[in-house]
């Protein structure tokens, strides 16, 4: 049965880069979602067997449980589209009326499609549990109502406290691919975890190890996933897909698994090599990316801490309304804005507040730990919001930069950016 899943459903992930367009900035980031899925499969198997070896009889863990957890690990990402999260968060919200679309839900639909298409012999109960485990971190997840063996749903996609083998794999894998160091050691957590009260708990002395997990994830977001150049390329790819969508109807693929599986990163090459005149604007954008003529990064600011809670995403129109008279007249299509959110997985809240610990293996009591009981060096604020502005045209960098500065003065009464846009960048263009 495993070969059927890998053959088509998971095999498609070979053509989806794990980090989307980040390889154009970090040349080593060419690993695929296929490799990641195999890694999560292996770790999910290791995690459930670690628990089974130590508490199998107590928790009544059987082969059926092991099989469902392993399959959930293997199949959790089969619903991803081209360039992974960029497709879901950058492109689809611009073309779909339904804002509830998610790759997790699409993964469950893809699983159903493969089962029906290849007549895979799988128990209905197993299939249901696999799908529930895939969406376990979503708000509408069914596992929130599960009582029997609820801890099984925390292994692959943990909606309860965000510690799961999915993160274990991609944090280490992505760090290595991008040439970054990683101080987080998931092995310590795998070796010491224990199920208490139907949830996976950790030894109290591993508090800082778990903290490193969330910090390592946030560092990857800041350094790689939301790197200014990576975001510039993402904005350009999204614009190219939007221009091509009128002709190719890319958005229509996401409603039908039989069509959706055909979508992968090769969509850019399809656009690039197509002779259709309707795709010229999209082709020109892709050519700019190839020639490294990217949208020009003008500047950025971090939203002040006291404004974080109620701060709304900034749009190109907000910048236009702040433009300086006497300068070139800016239009919405001249500006690209990236609203970056980086947190420790739970927005402004500290995810460690949701994790339960135990003292040692002789203890039967689980308890939360307040961070000030461990260290006063831990962050008080658990979220950053960064606003970046790009000029799509070289000759408008100065006008866009000044409008962005004016916007900050109007909004905060000061310039929140660290420094002005470099003079050579303004004048060079």
N, C-alpha and C positions, 0 to 999 in steps of 0.2 A: 504493500500500500504506500510506503514511503516514497518509492520510486515514481509513483503516479503524481504525487504532490510536487516533487522536485522537478519532474519532467516538464510541466507546463506552468503550473500556478506559481511555484517558487522560482523556477528557471527563468521566468520573465524578468526577475529582479536583477539578473546579471547585467541588464541593459539600463539600469537605473543607478546612477551614482549616489552613494550614501549622502554625500554633502553637496549635491546639486552642482552649482557652478564654482564652488570653492576651489576646485582643482586649477582654475585659471589664475588663482592667486597663490595657492599652496600646491605646487606641482605633484606632491606625493598623495594628495587626497583623491585618488582615482579608484578607491575601493567601492564596491557596489553593495546594494541592499541584500544581495544574495549572500555575500560573505557574512554580513551582519546577522542575517536570519539564521544561518548555520551556527554562528556563535551563540545566539540567544537559545537556539535549540539545545546546544551542548550544555550551556549553563543552567537552563531550566531542568534538564535531566539530572545534572549534578546536584542542584538544589533540592529537588524532590527526593532524590535518593539519599542525600545527607540527612534529611529529616526522617526519612523512612528507616534508615539504619539505626537511628537513635531513639525514635519514638513511634516506629511503625505499628507496633502492637497496640500501644496506648491510643493512637489516633485512627486506627483501622485503615491505614493506607494500603491500597491494593494495586495490582497491575493496571487496572482501569484508570485509577487516579494518575499513575505515572504516564500512561499513554496520552491522556488528555492534556496534561501540563506540557509534555514534550511537543505535541502537535500545535498547541497554542504558541509556543515559542517559535516554532518553525514558520507558522503562517501569519504571525501578528502584523507583518508589514506588507502583505500581498496587495493591499488596497492603495498603495502609494502610486502617484502619477509621475510624469516626467519631472526631473529635477527635485523630486521629493517634496519638502515642505514649501518650496517656492510656488509650486503648482497649486497647492491647497490654500495657501495663505495670501499669495500675491495675485495669481491669475483668476482662480475660480470665483472669489468674492466680487470680481468686476464683471462677470458674465452670467452668474447664476442668481436667480431670485431667491432660491432656498439657501439661507445662510447656515443651515444645520449640517451641510455635507461635511463628512470627515473621512479621513483615510481608514480610521478604525471601522466605521460602519461599512465602508466599501470593502474592507477586508472580509467581513462576514458574508457579504453578498458574493464576493469572488469565491469564497470557500463553498457556498451553496452551489454556485455555477459549476465548479469543477467536480463536485460530488455527482451532480446530475449528468453532466456532460460525459464523464468517464465511468459512470455507474459504480462509483467506489463503494465497496461494502464496509460501511461504518455504522455503528449503532446510533440511532437517533439521539439517545441520551448523551453519548460521547460528543456528537456533532454540536448539540446545544451547549454543552459545557465548554467546548473549545471556543465557540463564538462568544460566549459570555466572558471567558477569560481574556479574549482579545480586546473587548470593549470595557474591561473592568475599571480602567482609569477615567472613563467618560462620565459626565454628570448623570446621564440617564441609565447608567449601567445597572443591569439586573443583579449582579453580585451584592449590591448594597442591601438586598432583601434576603439573601441566602444565609441560612444558619448552619446547615450541615457542612462541615469541612470548609468553612469560609476562608481559611488560611491559604487554600490552594489557589485562590484568585488573586493573591498578593504576590505570586512568584514572578509572573511575566509582565503584567501591567498593573502596578499597585495604585489603586485609587484611594487607598486608605491613608498611606503615609509617604508614597512616592519612592520607596526603596524597592527596586526590582532588577531582575537580571538583564532587562533591556538596557537600562542605564549602565550596569556593570560592563556590558560589552561595548557600547558605543563610546563611552568616556575613554576607555583604554585604547580602543581601536582608532578612534578619531585623533587622539593625542599623538599616538605613534605615527600615524600617516602624515600628520602635519608637522612632525619634527618637534613636538612640544613635550616637555616633561610632565609626568603625572604622579603626584604623591599619594593618590588614593589607591588603596589595596583592597579590592573586593574579596580576596581570599580570606581575609580575617573575618569578614562578616559571614561568609559562607560556612566557615568552620565553626562559628560560635552561635549561630542562630538557633532558636528554640521556639516551639509553638506553645503558647500559654494562653488559655482563655480564647481559643480559636483564632489567634493572630500570631504572626511571627514577631518575636521579640529578640532583643540583643543584649549582650552583657553590658553593664553600665560602663565598664572601662573602655568600650568601643565608641563612646559618645563622640569623641573628636575624629575618629575614623569616619563616622557617618557625616559629620560636619564637612570633612574633606570631600566626600562624595558630592555634596551640593555645591561646595565652592569650586570644585573641579569642573562641574557642569556649567556653572556661571562663567568661569574663566574661558571655557570653550566658546560660549555664546559671544562673549565680548571680543575675544581674540580671533576667532575663526568664523563662526556662523554669521556674525553681524559686522565683520570687518568692513571698513568703509568702501574698499574697492570691490569686495564681494557683493555688497549691497548695490553698488553702482551697476555691476554686471547683471544682477538679478532684476533691477528696475528696467534695464534695457531688454532683457529676455522677455519679461512680462509684456512690455510694450510691443515687442515683435509678435508674441503670441496673440495679443489683442488685435493687432492689425491683420494677422493671418486668419483669425477666427471667423471673420465675415465670409471668407472663401472656403476654409477647410472645415468649419463647424466643429472645432475641437471640443467645445462644451457639450455637444450632443453625445459624445462617447461616454461621459461619466454616469449616464443613467442606465447603461446596458453593459453588464459584465462581459457579454460575448463580444462587444466592441472595445470595451475599456482595456482589456488585456493587450490590445494592439498598440496602446500608447506607451512610449518610452522616450528616452533622451534623444533618440534618432529623429524626433520631430523637427529639431533645428536643422539637421542635414536635409530633411525632406523639403523644408521651406527654402533653404539655401540653394538647392539644386533644381528646384522647380522652375520651369520657364514661364509660368502663368503671370501675366502682367498685374493681376490682382494682388500678387504677393511681393511686388517690387519694394514697397516701403518696409515690409518685414525683412526682406533680403538685405536691404541697405543697412538696417540696424544690426543685423548679424555680421555683416561685413565690417561695420565699425568696431564691433567687439573683436573680430579677428585681427584687425589692424591696431587694436588697443587705443582707439579713439573713443574713450568712454565718456559718459556723462561726467562733468567736472564737479568734484566735491568742493563746495564753497566753505561750509563751516558747520558746526554742531554745537549744541548745548545740552547739558544734563538738567533735567527739570529739578528745581529746588525742592528739597525734602518736604517743606510745608505745603507745596502745591501738588504733590504726587497723587493724593487720593482722588481729587476731582479734576485732574488734568485731562483734557480731551485731545485726541490725535489732531495734529496740525495738517492742514491741506495746502496745496499750491495756491488756492484762492486766498488763504490767510496771508501768505507772503505777498501776493499781488496787491492786496489792499494796503500794504505797508510800503509800497515802492516810493522812491524819492522822485519828486517832480524835477524835470529837466534832464532826467536820464532816459535811456531807451525804454519804450513802453513794453512792459512785460505782459505776456499772455500765459494762461494756465498751462498750455502745452510746452512752454519754455522751461518749466520748473518740475523737478521731481523731489518729493519729500519722503523720507524714510523715518517712520516712528518706531524706534527700537525699544523693546521691553526686555529687561534681563532680571530674573529673580531666582529664588532658590527652589522653585517649583510651585509655590503656593502664593504667588502675588506678594503682597506686603507682609504676609504672615510667615513666621519662622516654621518651616516644616518639621523641625525637631520636636516641636510641641505636640505633634501627633504620634510620636514614636514611643513605644513602651519598652522598658528595660527590665533586666533582672540582675540580682547581685552575683549569684554563682549557681552552679548546677545543682546544688543542694536546696536552693531556694524555690519556693512555690509562689512567690509574690511578684507581680509585675507592677511597674510604676513609671510615671513620666519623670523627666529631669528638667528643671529650669536651667537655662543656659548660664545664669549668673552664679549657679552653684558649681560650675565647672571652670569658667574663665571669664574675666572681665574684658578680654580682648576680642570676644566674638561680636559680630556686627549688631548694632541696634536696629538698623534699617535693612530690610531684606529684599529691596527692589530698587532698580534704576530704570528711568525712562530717559532716552536720549533722542533728540530731534536732529536729523541731518538734512541738509538741503543741497541739492545738486542743480547745476545749470546744464540743460540739454544742448545748449549752443555755446561755443567757445567765446563768442564776442559779447555774451551777456553775463559773464562771471561777475564783473564788478557791480552791475546793476542788481543782480540777484543777491549778492553778498550784502549790499547796502540795505536792500529791502528786508533781508533777514535780520540785520542788526536793528532796524527800525521796529520790526515786529517784537523783538525782545524788549526794547525800551517801552513800547506801548503795553506789553503784557506784564512785565515784571518791574518796570521802572528802572531797569538797569540792563546792561549787556551781560547775559548769563554765559556766553561763550568764553572760553579760556583766553583766546587771543583773536586778533583780527585776521581776516583772510590774508595770507601772505601777499605782499605787494607784487612779487614776481609772478604769482599765479594770476592776479588781476590784470596786470599789464601784458603778460605773455600772450594772453588770449585777446 
